[in-house]
């Protein structure tokens, strides 16, 4: 009896390993498109609309046949700032292999303004910092004849927070009252917070 049970377990394990080997584990998606941006500078609620450029690459692994988890990296070139979005992501597909598929996605994370130069002199310093990112998406993919790659077209909403800081430095010989709210070495610090709300239209390749 125990021997039969061991054989059944061994057969099940061999079958599982074979199925995993046959399934493609890695998933990649690269897209480029346009941001239809509505930017709001929160302190005075000024709004502006414009078209900017967006690049995105998603790299992940299948957790089921039609669901993938991974991470997103890209570049969003807004009019006044370049942001590198960095997020954890999910993609889910609906449809048959070899046929066009509908897919949905969600990216949650933040970003970096490392491409922006920090302005500094003996009197002041200014820099950008990137906050939270939320981006749900939906799209459709069209497979190639060999079903190894697919063209993708997607539509997404992106909510990105950004802050710009400008601070006056304490000058030698100045008498300044200590303030725990200010970083060391600063006599004042101003923060302007921005919230970019964008509709993103992208096209690219799934591989």
Backbone as numpy.savetxt, mean C-alpha at the origin, in Angstrom:
# Nx Ny Nz CAx CAy CAz Cx Cy Cz
-4.92 -53.19 12.53 -5.76 -51.97 12.53 -4.90 -50.72 12.53
-3.89 -50.71 13.42 -2.99 -49.55 13.50 -2.19 -49.41 12.21
-1.85 -50.56 11.61 -1.10 -50.52 10.36 -1.92 -49.88 9.25
-3.21 -50.23 9.18 -4.10 -49.64 8.18 -4.25 -48.14 8.40
-4.35 -47.75 9.69 -4.49 -46.33 10.02 -3.25 -45.56 9.58
-2.06 -46.14 9.82 -0.81 -45.50 9.41 -0.74 -45.35 7.89
-1.20 -46.39 7.18 -1.18 -46.34 5.72 -2.13 -45.26 5.20
-3.29 -45.13 5.84 -4.25 -44.11 5.44 -3.68 -42.71 5.68
-3.03 -42.52 6.84 -2.42 -41.23 7.15 -1.32 -40.90 6.16
-0.49 -41.92 5.83 0.59 -41.71 4.89 0.05 -41.36 3.51
-0.99 -42.03 3.08 -1.59 -41.74 1.78 -2.17 -40.32 1.76
-2.79 -39.93 2.87 -3.35 -38.58 2.96 -2.26 -37.52 2.88
-1.14 -37.74 3.58 -0.04 -36.79 3.56 0.57 -36.68 2.16
0.75 -37.84 1.50 1.29 -37.82 0.14 0.36 -37.09 -0.81
-0.94 -37.30 -0.65 -1.92 -36.61 -1.49 -1.88 -35.11 -1.25
-1.75 -34.68 0.01 -1.70 -33.26 0.35 -0.46 -32.60 -0.23
0.71 -33.27 -0.09 1.95 -32.73 -0.62 1.87 -32.58 -2.13
1.28 -33.59 -2.81 1.14 -33.54 -4.27 0.26 -32.37 -4.69
-0.85 -32.15 -3.98 -1.76 -31.05 -4.31 -1.08 -29.70 -4.13
-0.32 -29.55 -3.04 0.38 -28.30 -2.80 1.42 -28.04 -3.87
2.13 -29.12 -4.26 3.17 -28.97 -5.29 2.56 -28.56 -6.62
1.35 -29.08 -6.90 0.71 -28.76 -8.17 0.17 -27.35 -8.19
-0.21 -26.82 -7.04 -0.75 -25.47 -6.97 0.39 -24.44 -6.96
0.17 -23.33 -7.61 1.15 -22.26 -7.63 1.05 -21.49 -6.31
2.14 -21.44 -5.56 2.11 -20.79 -4.26 2.27 -19.28 -4.37
3.25 -18.82 -5.16 3.54 -17.39 -5.27 2.52 -16.67 -6.14
2.22 -15.43 -5.78 1.31 -14.59 -6.56 1.92 -13.19 -6.66
1.94 -12.64 -7.87 2.45 -11.30 -8.08 1.50 -10.48 -8.93
1.40 -9.21 -8.62 0.55 -8.29 -9.39 1.22 -6.93 -9.45
1.42 -6.42 -10.65 2.03 -5.11 -10.83 1.12 -4.26 -11.72
0.80 -3.05 -11.24 -0.11 -2.18 -11.98 0.38 -0.73 -11.95
0.01 0.01 -12.98 0.28 1.44 -13.03 -1.01 2.14 -13.44
-1.24 3.34 -12.92 -2.49 4.02 -13.24 -2.49 5.46 -12.79
-3.70 5.96 -12.56 -3.89 7.37 -12.26 -4.71 7.54 -10.99
-4.32 8.55 -10.20 -5.03 8.92 -8.99 -5.91 10.13 -9.29
-7.21 9.98 -9.10 -8.12 11.12 -9.16 -8.26 11.65 -7.73
-7.48 12.67 -7.41 -7.26 13.06 -6.02 -8.17 14.19 -5.60
-8.73 14.02 -4.39 -9.38 15.12 -3.69 -8.59 15.33 -2.42
-7.74 16.38 -2.37 -6.87 16.60 -1.22 -7.45 17.68 -0.33
-7.40 17.46 0.96 -7.90 18.45 1.91 -6.83 18.77 2.93
-6.46 20.05 3.04 -5.56 20.48 4.08 -6.41 20.77 5.31
-6.29 19.94 6.34 -7.29 19.88 7.40 -7.42 21.17 8.19
-6.32 21.92 8.34 -6.42 23.08 9.21 -7.27 24.19 8.64
-7.44 24.28 7.34 -8.33 25.31 6.80 -9.34 24.74 5.81
-9.36 23.38 5.63 -10.34 22.70 4.80 -10.34 23.17 3.35
-9.16 23.52 2.81 -9.06 23.83 1.40 -9.06 22.54 0.60
-9.86 22.48 -0.47 -9.96 21.28 -1.29 -9.43 21.55 -2.69
-8.86 20.54 -3.29 -8.43 20.65 -4.67 -8.53 19.29 -5.34
-8.82 19.29 -6.64 -8.92 18.04 -7.40 -7.90 18.06 -8.53
-7.26 16.89 -8.77 -6.27 16.81 -9.83 -6.03 15.34 -10.16
-5.25 15.09 -11.20 -4.91 13.74 -11.62 -3.42 13.52 -11.37
-3.07 12.47 -10.63 -1.69 12.13 -10.34 -1.40 10.69 -10.76
-0.14 10.26 -10.64 0.30 8.95 -11.12 0.50 8.00 -9.95
0.16 6.72 -10.16 0.31 5.71 -9.12 0.90 4.43 -9.71
1.84 3.83 -8.97 2.44 2.54 -9.33 2.33 1.62 -8.13
1.98 0.34 -8.36 1.77 -0.58 -7.26 2.25 -1.97 -7.64
2.92 -2.66 -6.70 3.25 -4.06 -6.88 2.86 -4.83 -5.62
2.14 -5.92 -5.82 1.67 -6.76 -4.71 2.31 -8.13 -4.84
2.93 -8.60 -3.76 3.58 -9.91 -3.74 3.01 -10.71 -2.58
2.51 -11.91 -2.88 1.89 -12.68 -1.83 1.96 -14.18 -2.07
1.22 -14.91 -1.23 1.17 -16.37 -1.31 -0.27 -16.82 -1.14
-0.63 -17.88 -1.85 -1.98 -18.43 -1.77 -2.20 -19.07 -0.39
-3.30 -18.70 0.25 -3.71 -19.41 1.47 -4.83 -20.40 1.14
-5.56 -20.12 0.07 -6.49 -21.07 -0.54 -6.32 -20.92 -2.05
-7.10 -21.66 -2.81 -6.98 -21.62 -4.27 -7.23 -20.22 -4.82
-8.17 -19.49 -4.23 -8.57 -18.19 -4.77 -8.32 -17.02 -3.82
-7.56 -17.24 -2.75 -7.28 -16.15 -1.81 -5.78 -16.04 -1.56
-5.30 -14.80 -1.54 -3.87 -14.53 -1.39 -3.68 -13.46 -0.32
-2.65 -13.63 0.48 -2.23 -12.59 1.42 -0.77 -12.24 1.12
-0.42 -10.98 1.32 0.95 -10.55 1.04 1.17 -9.11 1.43
2.08 -8.44 0.73 2.37 -7.05 1.04 2.43 -6.23 -0.25
2.11 -4.95 -0.10 2.06 -4.02 -1.23 3.13 -2.95 -1.06
3.81 -2.65 -2.16 4.81 -1.60 -2.21 4.59 -0.83 -3.51
4.79 0.49 -3.47 4.55 1.25 -4.69 5.09 2.66 -4.64
4.52 3.49 -5.50 4.87 4.91 -5.54 3.65 5.70 -5.98
3.24 6.66 -5.14 2.16 7.58 -5.47 2.76 8.97 -5.62
2.72 9.48 -6.85 3.31 10.78 -7.13 2.22 11.85 -7.10
2.02 12.43 -5.92 1.09 13.54 -5.81 1.77 14.81 -6.32
0.99 15.86 -6.46 1.51 17.09 -7.04 2.69 17.64 -6.25
2.58 17.64 -4.90 3.59 18.27 -4.07 4.46 17.29 -3.28
4.15 15.97 -3.38 4.90 15.01 -2.57 4.88 13.63 -3.22
6.01 12.91 -3.07 6.10 11.52 -3.53 6.01 10.61 -2.30
5.06 9.67 -2.34 4.84 8.77 -1.21 5.07 7.34 -1.66
5.79 6.58 -0.83 5.94 5.15 -1.05 4.97 4.42 -0.12
3.83 3.93 -0.64 2.89 3.20 0.22 3.43 1.82 0.57
3.27 1.44 1.83 3.71 0.13 2.32 2.55 -0.45 3.12
2.05 -1.64 2.71 0.86 -2.16 3.35 0.80 -3.67 3.30
0.05 -4.25 4.23 -0.33 -5.65 4.15 -1.56 -5.74 3.26
-1.65 -6.81 2.46 -2.74 -6.88 1.51 -3.39 -8.24 1.41
-4.62 -8.22 0.89 -5.38 -9.44 0.61 -5.98 -9.32 -0.78
-6.01 -10.44 -1.54 -6.67 -10.50 -2.82 -7.52 -11.76 -2.87
-8.74 -11.63 -3.38 -9.63 -12.77 -3.53 -10.22 -12.80 -4.93
-10.26 -13.99 -5.56 -10.71 -14.14 -6.93 -11.98 -14.99 -7.00
-12.80 -14.67 -8.00 -14.03 -15.40 -8.24 -14.13 -15.72 -9.73
-14.16 -17.00 -10.06 -14.25 -17.41 -11.46 -13.50 -18.71 -11.71
-13.60 -19.20 -12.94 -12.98 -20.46 -13.32 -11.60 -20.21 -13.93
-10.71 -21.19 -13.76 -9.38 -21.10 -14.35 -9.49 -21.05 -15.87
-8.64 -20.22 -16.49 -8.67 -20.07 -17.92 -9.71 -19.11 -18.44
-10.51 -18.55 -17.53 -11.57 -17.60 -17.89 -11.32 -16.28 -17.16
-11.93 -15.18 -17.64 -11.83 -13.91 -16.90 -12.36 -14.08 -15.48
-11.67 -13.45 -14.52 -12.06 -13.55 -13.12 -12.28 -12.16 -12.53
-13.24 -12.08 -11.65 -13.47 -10.86 -10.86 -12.66 -10.99 -9.57
-12.03 -9.91 -9.15 -11.26 -9.99 -7.90 -11.50 -8.75 -7.03
-11.29 -8.94 -5.75 -11.35 -7.85 -4.79 -10.09 -7.81 -3.97
-9.81 -6.68 -3.37 -8.59 -6.55 -2.57 -8.74 -5.54 -1.46
-7.83 -5.62 -0.50 -7.79 -4.66 0.60 -6.35 -4.50 1.06
-5.88 -3.25 1.13 -4.55 -2.93 1.63 -4.66 -2.04 2.85
-3.96 -2.41 3.92 -3.93 -1.64 5.16 -2.49 -1.43 5.57
-2.11 -0.18 5.82 -0.73 0.07 6.23 -0.43 1.54 6.39
0.73 1.93 5.88 1.18 3.31 6.01 2.00 3.69 4.80
3.17 4.28 5.05 4.00 4.69 3.93 5.23 5.43 4.38
5.97 5.92 3.39 7.21 6.63 3.67 7.34 7.82 2.72
7.94 8.90 3.23 8.24 10.08 2.41 9.75 10.21 2.24
10.43 9.07 2.14 11.89 9.07 2.08 12.43 9.78 0.82
11.60 9.85 -0.22 12.03 10.53 -1.45 11.98 12.05 -1.33
11.33 12.54 -0.29 11.24 13.98 -0.09 12.45 14.49 0.71
13.06 15.55 0.23 14.24 16.11 0.88 13.84 16.88 2.14
14.55 16.61 3.23 14.35 17.38 4.45 15.10 18.71 4.33
14.37 19.80 4.51 14.96 21.13 4.40 15.45 21.57 5.77
16.73 21.93 5.83 17.32 22.30 7.12 18.34 23.42 6.95
18.30 24.39 7.86 19.33 25.42 7.93 19.56 25.77 9.40
20.30 26.82 9.66 20.62 27.16 11.05 19.42 27.69 11.82
18.35 28.04 11.11 17.19 28.64 11.76 16.02 27.68 11.91
15.86 26.77 10.96 14.65 25.93 10.97 14.87 24.60 10.25
13.89 23.71 10.44 13.86 22.43 9.73 12.43 22.14 9.31
12.28 21.44 8.16 10.95 21.02 7.72 11.03 19.65 7.07
9.97 18.85 7.23 9.96 17.50 6.68 8.53 16.97 6.62
8.36 15.86 5.88 7.07 15.18 5.76 7.10 13.86 6.53
5.95 13.48 7.06 5.75 12.16 7.64 4.44 11.60 7.12
4.43 10.28 6.81 3.26 9.64 6.22 2.52 8.83 7.28
1.19 8.98 7.31 0.36 8.27 8.27 -0.29 7.03 7.68
-1.47 6.71 8.17 -2.14 5.46 7.83 -2.68 5.45 6.39
-2.80 4.23 5.86 -3.30 4.00 4.51 -4.39 2.93 4.55
-5.52 3.22 3.88 -6.59 2.24 3.69 -6.98 2.26 2.22
-7.01 1.08 1.59 -7.31 1.05 0.16 -8.04 -0.24 -0.24
-9.39 -0.22 -0.31 -10.13 -1.34 -0.89 -10.12 -1.23 -2.41
-10.23 -2.37 -3.10 -10.17 -2.35 -4.57 -11.01 -3.48 -5.15
-11.32 -3.36 -6.44 -12.03 -4.39 -7.18 -11.56 -4.33 -8.62
-11.63 -5.47 -9.32 -11.16 -5.47 -10.70 -11.51 -6.74 -11.43
-10.95 -6.89 -12.63 -11.17 -8.06 -13.47 -9.85 -8.44 -14.13
-9.61 -9.74 -14.27 -8.38 -10.23 -14.90 -8.72 -11.09 -16.11
-7.86 -10.99 -17.14 -8.03 -11.75 -18.37 -6.79 -12.61 -18.58
-6.91 -13.93 -18.46 -5.72 -14.80 -18.53 -5.15 -14.89 -19.94
-3.85 -15.19 -20.02 -3.20 -15.45 -21.30 -3.59 -16.85 -21.77
-3.18 -17.22 -22.98 -3.54 -18.51 -23.54 -2.99 -19.67 -22.71
-1.79 -19.50 -22.16 -1.18 -20.56 -21.36 -1.57 -20.45 -19.89
-2.35 -19.43 -19.54 -2.88 -19.24 -18.18 -1.78 -19.07 -17.13
-0.60 -18.58 -17.57 0.48 -18.33 -16.62 0.51 -16.87 -16.17
0.00 -16.00 -17.00 -0.11 -14.58 -16.64 -1.51 -14.10 -17.00
-1.83 -12.89 -16.56 -3.14 -12.32 -16.86 -3.06 -10.80 -16.85
-3.81 -10.19 -17.74 -3.97 -8.74 -17.70 -4.97 -8.39 -16.62
-4.71 -7.31 -15.90 -5.64 -6.89 -14.84 -6.02 -5.43 -15.01
-7.28 -5.15 -14.71 -7.80 -3.80 -14.70 -8.54 -3.62 -13.37
-8.18 -2.59 -12.62 -8.76 -2.45 -11.29 -9.15 -1.01 -10.98
-10.04 -0.90 -10.01 -10.52 0.38 -9.52 -10.40 0.34 -8.00
-9.83 1.37 -7.41 -9.60 1.37 -5.97 -9.91 2.73 -5.36
-10.20 2.70 -4.08 -10.31 3.92 -3.28 -9.12 3.94 -2.33
-8.44 5.07 -2.25 -7.26 5.16 -1.39 -7.39 6.35 -0.44
-7.20 6.08 0.85 -7.24 7.12 1.88 -5.87 7.18 2.54
-5.14 8.27 2.32 -3.75 8.39 2.78 -3.57 9.65 3.62
-3.03 9.49 4.82 -2.76 10.63 5.70 -1.29 11.04 5.58
-1.06 12.35 5.54 0.29 12.90 5.44 0.37 14.14 6.33
1.51 14.35 6.96 1.74 15.54 7.78 3.02 16.24 7.35
2.98 17.56 7.33 4.17 18.36 7.04 4.53 19.15 8.30
5.79 19.04 8.72 6.26 19.72 9.94 7.24 20.84 9.57
7.12 21.94 10.28 8.04 23.07 10.11 8.35 23.61 11.50
9.64 23.56 11.88 10.01 23.96 13.23 11.14 24.97 13.26
11.03 25.93 14.20 12.10 26.90 14.46 13.06 26.32 15.50
14.35 26.45 15.23 15.37 25.94 16.15 15.72 26.97 17.20
16.10 26.49 18.38 16.56 27.38 19.44 17.93 27.93 19.06
18.07 29.24 19.10 19.32 29.87 18.72 20.25 30.00 19.93
21.55 29.94 19.70 22.52 30.06 20.80 22.29 31.36 21.58
22.25 31.24 22.88 22.07 32.41 23.74 20.62 32.78 24.00
19.68 32.09 23.33 18.26 32.40 23.52 17.77 31.79 24.83
16.86 32.51 25.48 16.24 32.01 26.70 14.85 31.48 26.35
14.70 30.17 26.43 13.45 29.53 26.05 12.91 28.73 27.22
11.62 28.88 27.48 10.97 28.12 28.55 10.81 26.67 28.09
11.20 25.73 28.93 11.11 24.31 28.60 9.67 23.91 28.32
9.48 23.10 27.27 8.15 22.66 26.88 8.23 21.18 26.49
7.50 20.34 27.24 7.55 18.90 26.99 6.91 18.51 25.66
6.09 19.41 25.09 5.40 19.11 23.84 6.28 19.32 22.61
7.43 19.93 22.80 8.34 20.21 21.68 9.53 19.26 21.71
10.02 18.83 20.54 11.24 18.02 20.50 12.42 18.85 21.01
13.45 18.21 21.53 14.63 18.94 22.01 15.25 19.79 20.91
15.57 21.04 21.24 16.22 21.91 20.29 15.29 22.81 19.49
13.97 22.67 19.71 13.00 23.47 18.96 12.33 24.51 19.87
12.19 25.72 19.32 11.45 26.76 20.04 9.98 26.76 19.64
9.65 26.23 18.46 8.27 26.08 18.01 8.20 25.02 16.93
7.03 24.42 16.78 6.85 23.38 15.77 5.41 23.44 15.25
5.28 23.58 13.94 3.96 23.65 13.31 3.72 22.40 12.48
2.53 21.81 12.61 2.15 20.62 11.84 0.94 20.93 10.96
1.06 20.70 9.68 -0.06 20.78 8.76 -0.42 19.36 8.33
-1.65 18.93 8.61 -2.09 17.58 8.29 -2.91 17.57 7.01
-2.61 16.60 6.15 -3.31 16.45 4.88 -3.98 15.09 4.83
-5.12 15.03 4.18 -5.81 13.77 3.96 -6.12 13.67 2.47
-5.42 12.75 1.79 -5.64 12.53 0.36 -6.67 11.41 0.20
-7.77 11.74 -0.42 -8.80 10.75 -0.76 -8.81 10.61 -2.28
-8.47 9.42 -2.76 -8.24 9.23 -4.19 -9.04 8.05 -4.73
-9.52 8.20 -5.95 -10.03 7.08 -6.73 -8.93 6.70 -7.72
-8.57 5.43 -7.73 -7.41 4.97 -8.50 -7.87 4.05 -9.63
-7.45 4.34 -10.85 -7.72 3.49 -12.01 -6.39 2.92 -12.48
-6.26 1.57 -12.50 -4.98 0.95 -12.80 -5.13 -0.18 -13.81
-4.04 -0.46 -14.51 -3.95 -1.61 -15.41 -2.58 -2.23 -15.24
-2.50 -3.55 -15.39 -1.20 -4.18 -15.19 -1.20 -5.65 -15.52
-0.34 -6.39 -14.80 -0.09 -7.79 -15.10 -0.10 -8.62 -13.82
-0.76 -9.76 -13.87 -0.74 -10.75 -12.79 0.13 -11.91 -13.23
1.01 -12.36 -12.33 1.93 -13.44 -12.71 2.17 -14.37 -11.53
